[in-house]
């Protein structure tokens, strides 16, 4: 190599080294949002959430999630194109970007490794099946209620969450409201004496069978995916009326009615008041507007339509040997004696907001502890509702064995413990 060429190579090397040193020495700009210094939450602390089936109730839930500074809403899956577009627009505007992805098939959303948790707000027909698919995909979930369609689904749901270690929060948001929590605490801690009766409001003492509506032209699947909407339910012809409002069942079989819809709130609170014990073992036919169930220890769970103190929707009442308490969605409590307050003040929050419940869920996603509306608590409360519904449907007493999870010597009742699911949605 010539001396001149060697000199040029050495000069080029020194220039490149100096440039590299200058680049490393120069300050690097890192947005404050990445470090969390502008009040935002750094990416390492965020929970990335996807939504599945975001209709009327789901839109409200989504608002509660978006209120939380550590939530990044990354994807929406819905069988209706209009909903996909609307939710993407809302999420993108909230996050000031255009990154919210849209899916028609929930399995594509669950395949994403960056999503930590999902909000499941489909129709109740899908809840349990969707939740178990999410658990198997390694996602935590906030699932609207009723979370199951029958007793067997309730048991499988609890077992799946136990085996997979996923965080499951049923949408029973009243567990995270102060006055309901205080009422349940009075019962659980013996402040009312030995509890004798707990009362739940069923909002309709009837069991129904689902039917078909007249067939209408099937829409383009991109606009409304009817096959995916039916999911595990028995097939039936398309009818637009089934797409809106609260429809418990899109297939055949026994429908939950008010006992399951409101019961998944009110009975859930009654279950909490008796320490989330196993469901009642005896359910009687309705009489005089009441259905009386009995726990193994003799405590009565009473489904009652009337006779409530006017405290708003979803009332519950707990009676013990030494006192009683009643609460409802107004945020107010009525007590048999002011001494039960023991000098405490209970915050009144009316209107049953879900914000506190969502916050409890997100905290549990991070800490891995059990949330208030965990799968086992939801399982026990839903079994009580399903069994009461079966007693209503058969119009006679049924007795339930919590060891075998079946009705005692009752073939007709046992046939209603479960139902077939449409392929390929077995669980």
VEXVEX-939996 format. One record per residue (C-alpha): x, y, z. Coordinates in nm, 3 decimals, padded with zeros to 5 digits. Layout:
      c1      c2      c3
       X       Y       Z
...
//
This chain:
      c1      c2      c3
  00.000  00.000  00.000
  00.138  00.347 -00.088
  00.227  00.593  00.188
 -00.033  00.842  00.051
 -00.316  00.584  00.054
 -00.224  00.469  00.407
 -00.237  00.829  00.523
 -00.586  00.880  00.373
 -00.714  00.556  00.535
 -00.580  00.662  00.875
 -00.743  01.005  00.838
 -01.078  00.851  00.743
 -01.061  00.616  01.043
 -00.988  00.906  01.281
 -01.276  01.112  01.133
 -01.522  00.826  01.172
 -01.407  00.758  01.528
 -01.446  01.126  01.619
 -01.794  01.135  01.466
 -01.897  00.825  01.662
 -01.761  00.971  01.983
 -01.954  01.293  01.921
 -02.276  01.097  01.858
 -02.243  00.904  02.183
 -02.156  01.219  02.375
 -02.450  01.419  02.241
 -02.764  01.417  02.457
 -03.042  01.183  02.335
 -03.398  01.319  02.335
 -03.639  01.090  02.521
 -04.002  01.204  02.537
 -04.123  01.281  02.887
 -04.418  01.047  02.829
 -04.179  00.752  02.798
 -04.025  00.832  03.136
 -04.356  00.919  03.300
 -04.234  01.267  03.393
 -04.528  01.456  03.246
 -04.778  01.276  03.466
 -04.827  00.991  03.219
 -04.752  00.630  03.300
 -04.436  00.479  03.148
 -04.490  00.182  02.912
 -04.353 -00.068  03.165
 -04.640  00.015  03.401
 -04.920  00.019  03.144
 -05.180 -00.255  03.100
 -05.250 -00.314  02.731
 -05.619 -00.396  02.688
 -05.829 -00.529  02.401
 -06.208 -00.517  02.388
 -06.438 -00.794  02.261
 -06.804 -00.725  02.185
 -06.827 -00.359  02.281
 -07.193 -00.262  02.260
 -07.404 -00.057  02.500
 -07.271 -00.191  02.830
 -06.925 -00.246  02.688
 -06.903  00.116  02.577
 -06.966  00.225  02.934
 -06.705 -00.021  03.064
 -06.458  00.105  02.805
 -06.503  00.457  02.939
 -06.412  00.332  03.287
 -06.097  00.169  03.148
 -05.995  00.478  02.952
 -06.025  00.688  03.269
 -05.734  00.492  03.415
 -05.396  00.651  03.329
 -05.218  00.314  03.307
 -05.448  00.166  03.040
 -05.356  00.148  02.673
 -05.654  00.031  02.467
 -05.496 -00.138  02.166
 -05.761 -00.340  01.982
 -06.134 -00.386  01.929
 -06.310 -00.702  01.812
 -06.679 -00.696  01.728
 -06.907 -00.881  01.487
 -07.057 -00.546  01.379
 -06.848 -00.326  01.152
 -07.014 -00.007  01.277
 -06.910 -00.084  01.633
 -06.554 -00.166  01.533
 -06.519  00.168  01.360
 -06.684  00.364  01.642
 -06.469  00.211  01.915
 -06.149  00.254  01.716
 -06.235  00.623  01.666
 -06.294  00.670  02.038
 -05.973  00.491  02.140
 -05.759  00.669  01.882
 -05.893  01.008  01.987
 -05.827  00.928  02.351
 -05.468  00.817  02.287
 -05.403  01.079  02.016
 -05.288  00.818  01.766
 -05.435  00.578  01.510
 -05.303  00.250  01.648
 -05.622  00.078  01.773
 -05.655 -00.234  01.556
 -05.990 -00.378  01.444
 -06.083 -00.747  01.430
 -06.393 -00.945  01.340
 -06.262 -01.275  01.485
 -06.169 -01.261  01.854
 -05.905 -01.530  01.805
 -05.690 -01.289  01.607
 -05.702 -01.042  01.895
 -05.615 -01.312  02.149
 -05.316 -01.418  01.937
 -05.148 -01.082  01.999
 -04.866 -01.125  02.249
 -04.865 -00.756  02.345
 -05.218 -00.760  02.488
 -05.226 -00.821  02.864
 -05.600 -00.821  02.934
 -05.936 -00.818  02.760
 -06.270 -00.658  02.831
 -06.541 -00.911  02.741
 -06.876 -00.741  02.694
 -07.042 -00.962  02.435
 -07.392 -01.096  02.484
 -07.412 -01.344  02.778
 -07.430 -01.630  02.529
 -07.056 -01.581  02.466
 -06.925 -01.480  02.811
 -06.798 -01.810  02.953
 -06.669 -01.950  02.624
 -06.489 -01.624  02.545
 -06.339 -01.604  02.895
 -06.200 -01.955  02.878
 -06.050 -01.893  02.535
 -05.890 -01.579  02.673
 -05.749 -01.766  02.973
 -05.597 -02.034  02.751
 -05.439 -01.754  02.543
 -05.273 -01.618  02.857
 -05.492 -01.309  02.897
 -05.647 -01.170  03.213
 -06.008 -01.059  03.175
 -06.286 -00.834  03.296
 -06.604 -01.019  03.194
 -06.953 -00.875  03.202
 -07.230 -01.071  03.367
 -07.408 -01.306  03.372
 -07.078 -01.484  03.318
 -07.223 -01.832  03.258
 -07.527 -01.990  03.094
 -07.563 -02.288  03.327
 -07.423 -02.473  03.627
 -07.164 -02.680  03.441
 -07.022 -02.372  03.270
 -06.987 -02.207  03.611
 -06.780 -02.497  03.741
 -06.561 -02.515  03.430
 -06.502 -02.139  03.441
 -06.379 -02.146  03.801
 -06.160 -02.449  03.733
 -06.009 -02.291  03.420
 -05.909 -01.972  03.603
 -05.765 -02.175  03.890
 -05.554 -02.391  03.655
 -05.434 -02.111  03.430
 -05.371 -01.858  03.707
 -05.544 -01.581  03.513
 -05.700 -01.278  03.681
 -06.077 -01.288  03.628
 -06.311 -01.010  03.735
 -06.685 -01.060  03.687
 -06.871 -00.738  03.614
 -07.037 -00.743  03.957
 -06.919 -00.391  04.029
 -07.124 -00.345  04.346
 -06.858 -00.543  04.535
 -06.639 -00.235  04.505
 -06.895  00.021  04.625
 -06.852  00.136  04.988
 -07.209  00.102  05.119
 -07.262 -00.248  04.975
 -06.920 -00.354  05.104
 -07.004 -00.219  05.451
 -07.341 -00.399  05.459
 -07.169 -00.727  05.367
 -06.900 -00.662  05.630
 -07.165 -00.625  05.902
 -07.303 -00.967  05.811
 -06.967 -01.140  05.768
 -06.810 -01.013  06.088
 -07.097 -01.098  06.322
 -07.211 -00.739  06.385
 -07.569 -00.850  06.308
 -07.534 -01.161  06.527
 -07.583 -01.499  06.365
 -07.715 -01.434  06.015
 -08.055 -01.597  05.959
 -08.173 -01.460  05.624
 -08.026 -01.279  05.323
 -08.257 -01.126  05.063
 -08.197 -01.070  04.690
 -08.410 -00.888  04.434
 -08.456 -01.100  04.117
 -08.619 -00.831  03.897
 -08.857 -01.083  03.746
 -08.960 -01.415  03.900
 -08.987 -01.614  03.579
 -08.798 -01.872  03.375
 -08.835 -01.858  03.000
 -08.751 -02.068  02.698
 -08.584 -01.900  02.404
 -08.759 -01.896  02.067
 -08.700 -01.803  01.705
 -08.787 -01.484  01.522
 -08.883 -01.472  01.152
 -08.592 -01.509  00.910
 -08.457 -01.193  00.744
 -08.197 -01.155  00.466
 -07.853 -01.243  00.593
 -07.616 -00.942  00.590
 -07.263 -00.939  00.450
 -07.037 -01.094  00.720
 -06.813 -00.789  00.705
 -07.109 -00.575  00.811
 -07.256 -00.824  01.064
 -07.099 -01.165  01.114
 -07.411 -01.360  01.212
 -07.233 -01.694  01.242
 -06.979 -01.548  01.487
 -07.256 -01.364  01.671
 -07.435 -01.694  01.741
 -07.107 -01.857  01.840
 -07.172 -02.155  02.072
 -07.552 -02.118  02.062
 -07.776 -02.334  01.848
 -07.814 -02.203  01.495
 -08.116 -01.991  01.409
 -08.203 -01.762  01.116
 -08.085 -01.403  01.116
 -08.317 -01.142  01.261
 -08.195 -00.787  01.328
 -08.393 -00.762  01.654
 -08.156 -01.014  01.812
 -07.862 -00.781  01.756
 -07.977 -00.505  01.990
 -08.075 -00.494  02.354
 -08.017 -00.757  02.618
 -08.070 -01.107  02.481
 -07.954 -01.377  02.716
 -07.976 -01.670  02.479
 -07.943 -01.694  02.104
 -07.988 -02.071  02.096
 -08.218 -02.325  02.254
 -08.254 -02.399  02.619
 -08.356 -02.243  02.947
 -08.310 -01.867  02.967
 -08.186 -01.689  03.278
 -08.454 -01.424  03.301
 -08.449 -01.173  03.586
 -08.323 -01.429  03.836
 -07.992 -01.452  03.654
 -07.966 -01.095  03.524
 -08.022 -00.912  03.855
 -07.936 -01.220  04.057
 -07.580 -01.214  03.933
 -07.557 -00.883  04.123
 -07.793 -00.928  04.418
 -07.723 -01.296  04.489
 -07.354 -01.222  04.448
 -07.380 -00.969  04.733
 -07.576 -01.217  04.944
 -07.305 -01.474  04.882
 -07.044 -01.221  04.994
 -07.246 -01.156  05.310
 -07.224 -01.526  05.399
 -06.848 -01.541  05.333
 -06.870 -01.663  04.973
 -06.965 -02.008  05.097
 -07.092 -02.285  04.872
 -07.436 -02.227  04.714
 -07.763 -02.322  04.886
 -07.860 -02.687  04.887
 -08.240 -02.649  04.870
 -08.453 -02.434  04.638
 -08.830 -02.423  04.680
 -09.104 -02.344  04.432
 -09.206 -01.975  04.437
 -09.483 -01.880  04.677
 -09.638 -01.539  04.745
 -09.379 -01.363  04.529
 -09.083 -01.526  04.704
 -08.852 -01.815  04.634
 -08.679 -01.947  04.944
 -08.347 -02.130  04.920
 -08.153 -02.272  05.217
 -07.781 -02.309  05.276
 -07.647 -02.620  05.443
 -07.617 -02.433  05.776
 -07.985 -02.333  05.765
 -07.942 -01.970  05.657
 -08.213 -01.871  05.408
 -08.151 -01.698  05.076
 -08.480 -01.535  04.979
 -08.552 -01.408  04.628
 -08.813 -01.136  04.682
 -08.979 -00.902  04.433
 -09.161 -00.666  04.671
 -09.144 -00.536  05.027
 -08.821 -00.342  04.983
 -08.730 -00.011  05.143
 -08.707  00.237  04.850
 -08.327  00.252  04.819
 -08.294  00.216  04.444
 -08.240 -00.080  04.215
 -08.056 -00.401  04.310
 -08.159 -00.399  04.678
 -08.026 -00.652  04.928
 -08.111 -00.712  05.292
 -07.923 -00.910  05.556
 -08.093 -01.014  05.882
 -07.923 -01.153  06.192
 -08.027 -01.233  06.547
 -07.912 -00.889  06.665
 -07.996 -00.658  06.376
 -08.040 -00.601  06.005
 -07.916 -00.383  05.720
 -08.062 -00.299  05.379
 -07.888 -00.129  05.085
 -07.959 -00.035  04.724
 -07.821  00.155  04.427
 -07.903  00.495  04.576
 -07.582  00.461  04.776
 -07.775  00.468  05.102
 -07.799  00.221  05.390
 -08.082  00.163  05.637
 -07.980 -00.002  05.964
 -08.180 -00.154  06.246
 -07.973  00.058  06.487
 -07.731  00.349  06.438
 -07.493  00.172  06.677
 -07.406 -00.063  06.389
 -07.210  00.223  06.234
 -06.981  00.224  06.540
 -06.893  00.585  06.475
 -06.795  00.519  06.113
 -06.918  00.712  05.813
 -06.991  00.525  05.491
 -06.942  00.707  05.164
 -07.261  00.725  04.956
 -07.196  00.657  04.588
 -07.516  00.614  04.391
 -07.568  00.491  04.038
 -07.354  00.174  04.065
 -07.044  00.303  03.877
 -06.792  00.044  03.760
 -06.482  00.265  03.788
 -06.376  00.124  04.127
 -06.430 -00.231  04.004
 -06.217 -00.170  03.695
 -05.944 -00.019  03.913
 -05.953 -00.326  04.139
 -05.912 -00.546  03.831
 -05.615 -00.349  03.694
 -05.442 -00.352  04.033
 -05.485 -00.730  04.046
 -05.343 -00.769  03.695
 -05.027 -00.605  03.830
 -05.013 -00.775  04.172
 -05.168 -01.115  04.071
 -05.396 -01.116  04.375
 -05.763 -01.223  04.356
 -06.004 -00.944  04.261
 -06.333 -00.888  04.444
 -06.541 -01.049  04.167
 -06.311 -01.348  04.118
 -06.411 -01.662  03.928
 -06.485 -01.879  04.232
 -06.711 -01.617  04.388
 -06.887 -01.571  04.054
 -06.922 -01.950  04.017
 -07.097 -01.992  04.353
 -07.333 -01.698  04.299
 -07.423 -01.809  03.947
 -07.489 -02.167  04.053
 -07.735 -02.033  04.311
 -07.909 -01.831  04.039
 -07.917 -02.121  03.790
 -08.052 -02.362  04.051
 -08.324 -02.114  04.154
 -08.412 -02.069  03.789
 -08.446 -02.447  03.750
 -08.679 -02.458  04.053
 -08.883 -02.181  03.890
 -08.896 -02.364  03.558
 -08.997 -02.696  03.714
 -09.221 -02.517  03.968
 -09.114 -02.743  04.251
 -08.844 -02.797  04.507
 -08.499 -02.911  04.392
 -08.209 -03.016  04.616
 -07.847 -02.957  04.517
 -07.541 -03.152  04.632
 -07.231 -02.930  04.644
 -07.003 -03.235  04.655
 -07.123 -03.388  04.329
 -07.248 -03.055  04.186
 -07.570 -03.221  04.083
 -07.933 -03.236  04.191
 -08.027 -03.519  04.423
 -08.238 -03.792  04.262
 -08.374 -03.548  04.004
 -08.325 -03.641  03.640
 -08.526 -03.349  03.504
 -08.327 -03.092  03.703
 -07.995 -03.253  03.614
 -08.073 -03.231  03.243
 -08.082 -02.853  03.289
 -07.735 -02.835  03.444
 -07.576 -02.799  03.102
 -07.646 -02.781  02.730
 -07.478 -02.869  02.402
 -07.258 -02.606  02.237
 -07.243 -02.553  01.864
 -06.920 -02.658  01.691
 -06.640 -02.561  01.710
 -06.703 -02.386  02.044
 -06.671 -02.673  02.288
 -06.508 -02.591  02.622
//
